[in-house]
């Protein structure tokens, strides 16, 4: 994120006791100050996604273009690999990070048309080269110089290997890290990799891109979709209205997802068969009762092209009785969505179970 500040503010930023970072150090360091180029960090990230080292791919004779994505706050997002193993068709794999202590998620895999593959290989030619910064002319406002400071930038770790060729040309391996503030070749290639991967997963491309910061985030959102995934993707888009509702002012938007046939059972309390916006009003009031709840998705399964099942949790922070700290309180939620005549899915049933707090250790 770029932010313009006065030159005297820049002086304050430079006056700290720490020595200035080199360009290489900055491109390896995420927003939390972690050196992503360190061997231990790279091993941690590979374990997070369950992937091999790029050296293992090189030694196996694979051709690979792989990028690890880190967001502007130091969180791992995804790993996307275009892979052509010896004796196999080209494919793309989207690897999802495992949660702490959780199981490894299977990657999404799709074939890559040969034209797409060759174009990506061509565009990877210079991702490991650093550009010489071009001096920019100073800018002024009211006689004072403006300076651009880049904050919370994404970070990319890109790797490539090409097999040995006939005639004695050895296998090659390239890698480079780059922060988004550098606006260089590695970041440009990383963005190209995620853009190239997205249309190869058609159900992911159906997700509304305005709900996601990058194509990599959009691909990650696909992990919860199963069954008839195009139907599940449509429900995923419509769920955004429920996810962001935090006041009763959102009732008109929420009401579009319910009708007088919607049946809601909220921890034993039943609502069914009332006025058109009654179900939406009941749901929103319950969502905000005692503090706003967040809707967390576990799975969205397309049971058919007209029927989708959602499973997840409603989560909110609550204070312990002793008032010492807040903990997460969760309640399981399941919804059945059905396609109606105007081409939109509607919530037919919604069931919320009892809330539970983690036991105090």
C-alpha positions, 0 to 999 in steps of 0.5 A: 500500500503506498502512502504519501507523507511529508518529507519531515515525516520521512526523516522521523522514519529514518531516525531509528537506531536500526541500520538500513536494510539492503534491497535483498534483505527487504525482499526476503522480510515479511511484514512481521520481520521474518526472513522468508529466505532463511532455510528454516523458514523455507522448510516450514513453508514447504511442510505447511503446504506438503510440497517437495523441495525444488531441488527434488523436482530438479533431480527428478527431471521435472520442469516447474514454475512455483510461487509461494504467496505471503500477504501484506501482514505476513500470513501465508496464502497459497502455493501455486505450481505449474508442473511438467513431470517427465512422461506426464502432461503439464498440470497446475496445482494449487496448494492450501496451507494446513491449519495449526495442528490440522491435516494436510489439504489435498491440492486442486489439480488441473491440466494445462493446455500446451499453449498456456504452458509455453506462454508461462514458460516464456514469461518466466525467463527473467523473473529472477533478475533484479531491475535497476530502479529508475530515478523518479523526479521529485514531486512537490505540494505547497512547496514541500516534497512528497515522498511515497512510502510502501506499507503492508506489501505482499511478498513472493517466493518464486522457484523454477527448474528446467531439466537437462537437455540433450547435448550436455546442457545441465538441469537449471534451478532459479529462485528469487524472493521479492516484496511488492514494494519493489515492483520488480520482475518476481512480483510481476511473474507471481501475479502472472502465475495466479492469473494463469491458474485461475481460468484452469479451474472454471468453478473458481473463476465463477467466484465474484472477483470483487470479493477477493484481493487477488486471483490467489485469494480467489483460488484459495476460496475454492477449497471449501467447494465440492460436489456440483461446484458451479452451484456451490460457487454461486452460493459462495458468492451470495454468502458474502451478504451474510458474512458482512452483516453487522447491523440491522441496516443490512436487513434489505440485502439479507432479506433477498436470501430468505422468503416466507418458506424459509425455516430457521431453527436456532438452538431449539427456537423455531421460526417458520412461515411468517411475513416475507422478511420475517426470517431474515429479520429473525436471523439478523437479530440472532446474529447480533444478539450478545455481540456480532457473530462471524460466519466461518465456512467449513464446506459448501457442497453442491448436492445437485445443480439446484440444491446446495448444503452449507456447513460452518460455524458462527463465531464470536468473542465473549468475555470469561466470567472472571473478565480476565480475557476473551475467548471464541464461542462457536455454534455449528450452522447448516443451511440448505439452499435451493435454486428458485425461478429467478436464477438465484439460490434461496435459503430453505432451511437454516439450523444453528446448534448450541454455542460452546466455549473452549474448556479452560485449561 
